[in-house]
């Protein structure tokens, strides 16, 4: 699965990511799908320093929502791969690896549990304006990225609680401030 080759980087759509997750999982509830899309975007922003898809994520009462995908599965109790108009061939191997890591990290969580977790995290808390639909506030990508980069250097207990995925080949090394300061002082001594 790879993006077309050109001088311009073409990001997949959120529907492409949703379609892949549904093919991999068989079906998901709308809650599960929307929250997992959010976590895929969050971890892409944190790890790859770029969005996985361009669509905005809105802070609804029940957690983060990608409107373009939500419109495709509205009213369905179970969302099947055939419910979403997406193209898994738009995903690169790197995209697939990230999505797989996110699916593994949040495995077994219900839509309600995913919504509750997102409600405990700063991006949704800061962005939620009490409204849904077209009036729902956008969760800024910068806020998402900042929060999840911070989780990469959080304590092991916090990482476990927030289900920080394990990535096989991180592009960056993340250290907490005290370890960074120690390393700088160590290098200065040499």
Secondary structure by P-SEA (a helix, b strand, c coil): cccccccbbbbbcaaaaaaaaaaaaccccaaaaaaaaaaaaaaaaaccccccccbbbbbccccccaaaaaaaccccccccccccccccccccaaaaaaaaaaaaaaccccaaaaaaaaaaccccccccccccccccccccaaaaaaaaaaaaaccaaaaaaacccccccccbbbbcaaaaaaaaaaaaac
